[in-house]
Amino acid sequence: MNIIYKNYAPNEGLEEIQGKLYSMNNNRTVTGKEIQERFEQEKIDPKSVIYAFSSENKPLAYIQARDYPQLGQVHLGRPWATPECPNEVKEKLVNDLFNYMDSRDTDLKLLINTNLEPKMEKLAQDHNMVLDRNTIQFEFDLSTIAKFDRSPYNYTIRKATIADFEAIYTCRNLAFKTDPNERNDRFSEFLKTTINSGFFYLVYEGETLIGAGASRKPTEGEETTNLALATVFTLLEKEEVIVFLFDHLLKLAEKDGWKKDHISIGYTDENDREMKILRSIARKEEKISTQYLTK
């Protein structure tokens, strides 16, 4: 198969192609207009996006890298492709974009998330990248969580509104020990969506926001049938804060007709407070991804 590779260029309809490829591989729709607006706002390097087309000019895949100067990093994305896209095309996209981003004259370190895919793990090893973090998938037995003492806590919980957006971000960044001013497009979109849908809750100790959490049920077609806690973070090293959030979110799930016996949540191992607590109440854990940085 003869493959045509192109870098991004405006006014060629590539944004619409990118939106369709991304949307068919993810559980949300992104339009070409949204991509165009983001590219214009970020003033992206055209060579940081590569598209693959068949000899008949049919879109097969694309890959993108994004600079995050506030983190001192550039994140290499994964190729989003059609089902018929050959594996060697996806591998070439990854390697070509990695080589270009790594060749730039910049102090930004290149980060890749492998999702434990062999080709991505090999890429990290071939370039002597340093392990940055693991992501652990925890599984929780609801009957075990139900045994926790639910004595009256000195906490209150309420549904988040869009007016809480910045406060939630500050709490999240403090919990994950990152730059307080960091803003992540994907989390921002998720946060707005879950707030507007009424599934985001905040925990307070007195007047202080100390934690937050959001639940989501699997969408039709997802492999898992388990409820996921899409995000949970706290500022206090207290098991009861997470249990308090779990209890509330699970009661909401039960009202929604969810009857499974366990939940799952992913966490990175740099967040020591949550990891310690989650390990103490989880019935199972499994490494599901690794992140690597260039030296």
C-alpha positions in Angstrom: 0.0 0.0 0.0 1.4 3.4 -1.0 1.0 5.9 1.8 1.0 9.7 1.6 2.2 11.5 4.7 1.4 15.2 5.3 2.1 17.8 8.0 -0.6 20.1 9.2 -1.5 23.1 7.0 -4.5 25.5 7.5 -7.3 25.8 5.0 -6.9 22.3 3.6 -9.7 20.5 5.6 -7.2 18.7 7.8 -8.9 19.9 11.0 -12.2 18.2 9.9 -10.3 14.9 9.1 -8.5 15.0 12.4 -11.8 15.6 14.3 -13.4 12.6 12.6 -10.4 10.3 13.3 -10.3 11.4 17.0 -14.1 11.1 17.5 -14.3 7.6 16.0 -11.6 6.4 18.5 -13.0 8.2 21.6 -16.2 8.6 23.5 -16.6 12.3 22.6 -17.0 14.3 19.5 -14.5 16.9 18.5 -15.3 19.1 15.5 -12.9 20.5 12.9 -13.9 24.0 14.0 -12.8 23.3 17.6 -9.4 22.0 16.4 -8.9 25.0 14.1 -9.6 27.4 16.9 -7.2 25.6 19.3 -4.5 25.5 16.7 -4.8 29.2 16.0 -4.8 30.0 19.7 -1.8 27.8 20.4 0.1 28.8 17.3 1.1 25.2 16.8 4.2 24.0 14.9 2.8 22.5 11.7 5.3 19.7 11.9 3.9 18.6 15.2 0.9 17.0 13.5 1.3 14.3 10.9 -1.5 12.7 8.8 -1.4 9.5 6.8 -3.5 9.0 3.6 -3.9 6.0 1.3 -2.9 6.4 -2.4 -6.6 7.1 -3.1 -6.3 10.1 -0.6 -8.4 8.3 2.0 -7.5 9.4 5.6 -6.0 6.5 7.6 -4.5 8.1 10.8 -2.9 11.1 12.4 -0.7 11.8 15.4 0.0 15.0 17.3 2.5 16.3 19.9 1.8 19.3 22.1 4.1 21.7 24.0 3.4 22.3 27.7 6.1 25.0 28.6 4.7 25.4 32.1 5.5 21.7 32.8 8.8 21.8 30.9 7.5 19.0 28.7 6.2 18.2 25.2 3.6 15.3 25.1 3.7 12.9 22.3 0.2 11.6 21.6 -0.8 8.3 20.2 -1.9 7.7 16.6 -5.7 7.7 16.1 -6.5 5.6 13.1 -9.2 3.9 11.1 -9.7 0.1 11.6 -8.1 -0.7 8.2 -4.9 1.4 8.9 -1.9 -0.9 8.8 0.2 -1.2 12.0 3.4 -0.2 10.2 1.8 3.1 9.3 1.0 3.9 12.9 4.5 2.9 13.9 6.0 5.2 11.3 3.8 8.1 12.5 5.0 7.5 16.1 8.7 7.2 15.1 8.7 10.1 12.7 7.0 12.5 15.1 9.2 11.4 18.0 12.4 12.0 15.9 11.2 15.4 14.8 10.2 16.6 18.3 13.4 15.2 19.8 15.5 17.1 17.3 14.1 20.5 18.1 16.3 23.0 19.9 14.3 23.3 23.1 14.7 22.6 26.8 11.3 20.8 26.9 11.6 17.1 27.8 9.6 14.7 25.6 7.0 12.6 27.4 5.2 9.5 26.1 2.4 7.5 27.6 2.9 3.8 26.5 -0.4 2.3 27.6 1.8 -0.8 27.8 1.8 -1.1 24.0 5.0 -3.0 23.0 5.9 -0.6 20.2 5.7 2.4 22.6 7.6 0.6 25.3 10.3 -0.3 22.8 10.5 3.3 21.6 11.1 4.5 25.1 13.8 1.8 25.7 15.5 2.5 22.3 15.8 6.2 23.2 17.0 5.6 26.7 14.1 7.4 28.2 13.6 7.6 32.0 10.5 6.1 33.7 8.5 9.0 35.0 5.4 7.3 36.5 3.2 4.2 36.4 -0.6 4.3 36.2 -2.3 1.8 38.5 -5.8 0.5 38.0 -7.4 -0.2 41.4 -10.5 -2.4 41.9 -12.7 -2.0 45.0 -15.1 -4.4 46.5 -18.2 -2.5 47.5 -19.0 -4.8 50.4 -15.6 -4.0 51.9 -16.1 -0.2 51.5 -19.6 -0.6 53.1 -18.0 -1.9 56.3 -16.2 1.4 57.0 -17.5 3.2 60.1 -19.8 5.9 58.9 -19.8 7.9 62.1 -20.7 11.5 61.5 -17.8 13.2 59.7 -17.0 16.8 60.0 -17.4 17.2 56.2 -20.1 18.5 54.0 -20.7 17.6 50.3 -22.4 19.5 47.6 -22.9 19.4 43.8 -20.3 21.5 41.9 -21.4 24.4 39.6 -19.4 26.0 36.8 -18.6 28.8 39.3 -16.4 26.3 41.1 -14.2 25.6 38.0 -11.1 27.5 39.2 -11.4 26.3 42.8 -11.6 22.7 41.7 -8.5 23.2 39.5 -6.5 24.7 42.4 -7.5 21.8 44.7 -6.6 19.2 42.0 -3.2 20.7 41.3 -2.4 21.0 45.0 -3.4 17.4 45.5 -1.3 16.2 42.6 1.6 18.5 43.5 1.7 20.2 40.1 1.9 23.8 39.0 -1.2 25.6 40.6 -1.6 27.5 37.3 -1.5 24.4 35.1 -4.5 23.9 32.8 -5.0 20.7 30.8 -7.4 20.9 27.9 -8.7 17.3 28.3 -9.3 17.7 32.0 -10.9 21.1 31.4 -13.3 19.6 28.9 -14.1 16.7 31.2 -14.6 19.0 34.2 -17.0 21.3 32.3 -19.0 18.3 31.0 -19.3 16.5 34.4 -20.2 19.8 36.2 -22.9 20.6 33.6 -24.3 17.0 33.8 -24.5 17.1 37.6 -22.0 14.3 38.4 -19.2 16.4 40.0 -19.2 16.7 43.8 -17.1 18.7 46.3 -16.2 17.9 49.8 -15.6 20.6 52.4 -14.2 20.7 55.9 -15.8 23.8 57.3 -15.3 26.4 54.5 -12.2 24.7 53.0 -12.5 22.6 49.8 -10.6 19.4 50.6 -11.6 17.0 47.9 -13.7 16.3 44.8 -14.9 13.4 42.8 -17.0 12.5 39.7 -18.6 9.2 38.7 -19.4 8.0 35.3 -21.2 4.9 34.0 -19.9 3.0 31.0 -21.2 4.2 27.6 -22.7 1.8 25.1 -19.9 -0.2 23.4 -17.3 0.2 26.1 -15.5 -3.1 27.0 -16.0 -2.5 30.8 -19.3 -2.9 32.5 -18.1 -1.4 35.8 -18.8 2.1 37.1 -15.7 4.2 37.1 -14.8 6.9 39.5 -13.6 9.2 36.8 -11.6 11.3 39.2 -11.1 11.5 43.0 -8.6 13.7 44.7 -8.2 15.0 48.3 -5.9 17.3 50.2 -6.0 15.4 53.5 -4.2 12.1 54.2 -7.4 10.6 55.7 -8.9 7.4 54.5 -12.3 8.7 55.6 -12.4 11.5 53.1 -12.1 9.1 50.1 -14.6 6.8 51.7 -17.0 9.7 52.3 -16.8 10.5 48.5 -17.1 6.9 47.5 -20.2 6.4 49.7 -21.9 9.5 48.2 -21.0 8.7 44.5 -22.0 5.0 44.9 -25.4 5.9 46.4 -26.0 8.1 43.3 -25.0 5.2 41.0 -27.4 2.9 42.8 -30.2 5.3 42.2 -29.2 5.2 38.5 -29.8 1.5 38.5 -26.1 0.4 38.6 -25.9 -3.0 40.4 -22.3 -4.2 39.9 -20.2 -5.4 42.8 -17.1 -3.3 42.3 -15.7 -0.1 40.9 -12.4 0.7 39.3 -10.2 3.8 39.2 -6.8 4.7 37.8 -4.1 6.5 39.7 -0.5 7.5 39.1 2.0 6.5 41.7 3.4 10.0 42.3 0.4 10.9 44.3 1.6 9.2 47.5 -1.3 10.2 49.8 -4.0 8.7 47.6 -1.9 5.7 46.6 -1.4 4.7 50.3 -5.1 5.0 51.0 -6.3 3.3 47.8 -3.9 0.4 48.4 -5.3 -0.1 51.9 -8.9 -0.6 50.7 -8.4 -2.0 47.1 -9.0 -5.7 46.5 -6.9 -5.7 43.3 -4.4 -3.5 41.5 -2.8 -3.7 38.1 -0.3 -1.5 36.2 -2.1 -0.3 33.0 0.3 2.3 31.6 3.8 3.8 32.0 5.1 7.3 31.2 8.6 8.0 30.1 10.6 11.2 29.8 13.7 12.0 27.7 16.8 12.7 29.9 
